């Protein structure tokens, strides 16, 4: 389920091959691209900052 539009996306065939994931657990946050058929591919780990979660901004510059 996508955080921004709450839509469900199916994984594209082979999208986990060569990725750090052997499987995804429920609630795990990832960033993904969509292929031409609207399936999730190119999965990578996401952080709260990457996801644009309110209250989680970039670290302050020192």
Backbone bond lengths (Angstrom), bond angles and torsions (degrees), N, CA, C in turn:
res aa  C-N    CA-C-N  psi(-1)  N-CA   C-N-CA  omega(-1)  CA-C   N-CA-C  phi
1 X - - - 1.451 - - 1.532 107.53 -
2 X 1.282 115.52 134.53 1.461 121.55 -179.09 1.531 109.81 -84.52
3 X 1.323 117.15 134.64 1.465 121.37 179.78 1.519 112.60 -64.14
4 X 1.320 117.13 -34.03 1.463 119.51 -172.54 1.522 113.79 -79.92
5 X 1.336 118.11 -40.82 1.463 119.24 -177.64 1.530 113.51 -119.10
6 X 1.337 116.81 2.58 1.463 124.39 179.15 1.530 113.16 57.77
7 X 1.324 116.99 22.07 1.465 121.37 177.27 1.522 109.71 -84.61
8 X 1.320 115.67 149.03 1.461 121.76 174.47 1.515 108.65 -91.98
9 X 1.319 116.41 137.87 1.456 121.71 178.29 1.513 109.13 -125.48
10 X 1.315 117.09 134.79 1.457 121.75 174.02 1.517 108.69 -79.37
11 X 1.330 116.38 152.50 1.462 120.95 174.97 1.516 109.45 -79.74
12 X 1.309 115.98 137.31 1.459 120.75 174.63 1.521 108.72 -69.50
13 X 1.315 116.43 148.85 1.467 120.72 177.59 1.521 109.43 -56.46
14 X 1.322 116.94 131.65 1.460 121.71 177.79 1.513 114.61 78.24
15 X 1.327 118.68 7.55 1.465 119.98 -176.28 1.523 113.30 -68.39
16 X 1.317 118.77 -19.06 1.465 121.21 178.70 1.527 112.72 -96.50
17 X 1.328 117.71 -8.39 1.463 121.10 179.38 1.524 109.33 -68.45
18 X 1.318 116.42 127.17 1.459 121.72 -179.94 1.518 114.34 77.11
19 X 1.326 117.28 5.72 1.461 120.29 178.14 1.533 108.69 -97.94
20 X 1.331 117.76 168.07 1.468 119.61 178.87 1.525 112.59 -73.60
21 X 1.325 117.78 -3.32 1.455 121.59 -177.51 1.521 111.18 -95.64
22 X 1.313 116.92 132.91 1.461 121.17 168.31 1.520 107.67 -94.17
23 X 1.321 115.32 -32.56 1.454 122.30 173.36 1.522 106.72 -158.65
24 X 1.285 116.50 161.91 1.460 121.27 177.00 1.519 108.56 -105.10
25 X 1.305 116.72 141.16 1.460 119.80 176.33 1.530 108.90 -99.10
26 X 1.286 116.61 154.29 1.456 121.50 -179.56 1.521 109.48 -58.47
27 X 1.312 116.68 131.14 1.453 122.30 178.72 1.517 114.78 87.30
28 X 1.336 117.77 -6.25 1.463 120.21 179.27 1.521 109.11 -67.21
29 X 1.317 116.14 133.84 1.455 121.02 -177.04 1.523 109.86 -93.33
30 X 1.298 114.52 125.84 1.458 121.46 178.42 1.524 109.13 -136.06
31 X 1.298 114.83 159.47 1.454 122.44 171.96 1.513 105.79 -105.93
32 X 1.313 117.51 140.55 1.456 119.52 -179.22 1.520 110.78 -144.97
33 X 1.311 114.03 159.09 1.457 122.23 173.06 1.520 106.69 -103.76
34 X 1.316 116.34 163.41 1.457 120.42 175.68 1.523 109.27 -111.58
35 X 1.336 115.60 137.98 1.459 119.38 176.42 1.539 108.96 -83.24
36 X 1.303 116.86 -177.35 1.455 121.67 -177.57 1.512 114.43 -62.20
37 X 1.330 117.01 -19.55 1.460 121.62 179.16 1.526 112.67 -99.20
38 X 1.354 117.18 7.54 1.460 121.13 178.58 1.507 114.69 77.86
39 X 1.348 117.52 22.08 1.472 121.59 177.12 1.522 109.35 -100.84
40 X 1.328 115.54 147.52 1.464 122.00 -178.57 1.523 110.57 -71.16
41 X 1.309 115.84 133.41 1.459 122.59 176.95 1.530 107.86 -147.40
42 X 1.321 117.64 168.72 1.470 121.13 178.88 1.513 112.75 63.16
43 X 1.320 117.44 42.22 1.457 121.14 -177.71 1.521 111.78 -67.41
44 X 1.322 115.11 139.77 1.459 121.66 175.17 1.521 108.41 -148.53
45 X 1.320 116.04 157.37 1.463 120.50 -179.04 1.516 110.04 -63.13
46 X 1.321 115.47 141.55 1.457 121.04 178.23 1.507 110.61 -118.80
47 X 1.311 115.50 149.73 1.459 121.10 175.93 1.525 108.11 -111.23
48 X 1.299 116.80 170.81 1.465 120.66 178.07 1.533 110.73 -60.78
49 X 1.325 116.65 -35.81 1.464 120.41 178.51 1.525 109.78 -67.19
50 X 1.341 117.03 -45.83 1.462 121.08 178.94 1.520 111.26 -58.80
51 X 1.328 116.55 -36.21 1.453 121.45 -175.68 1.525 112.17 -79.77
52 X 1.349 117.23 -12.59 1.456 120.07 -178.26 1.510 112.70 75.04
53 X 1.340 117.11 27.38 1.452 121.28 179.18 1.523 109.88 -64.39
54 X 1.347 118.10 125.93 1.473 119.96 179.10 1.519 111.72 -54.91
55 X 1.330 115.89 138.97 1.458 121.79 -179.91 1.505 114.19 88.20
56 X 1.326 117.69 -6.56 1.453 121.98 178.13 1.533 108.21 -116.69
57 X 1.312 114.81 88.91 1.456 119.09 179.45 1.516 110.67 -99.97
58 X 1.310 116.08 178.88 1.461 119.15 176.70 1.529 110.42 -63.85
59 X 1.326 117.62 154.25 1.468 119.64 179.54 1.528 110.66 -63.69
60 X 1.329 117.17 147.83 1.466 119.34 179.25 1.512 111.47 -64.62
61 X 1.320 115.15 145.20 1.472 119.49 178.13 1.521 109.39 -75.62
62 X 1.330 116.52 141.14 1.466 121.39 -177.79 1.507 109.24 -105.05
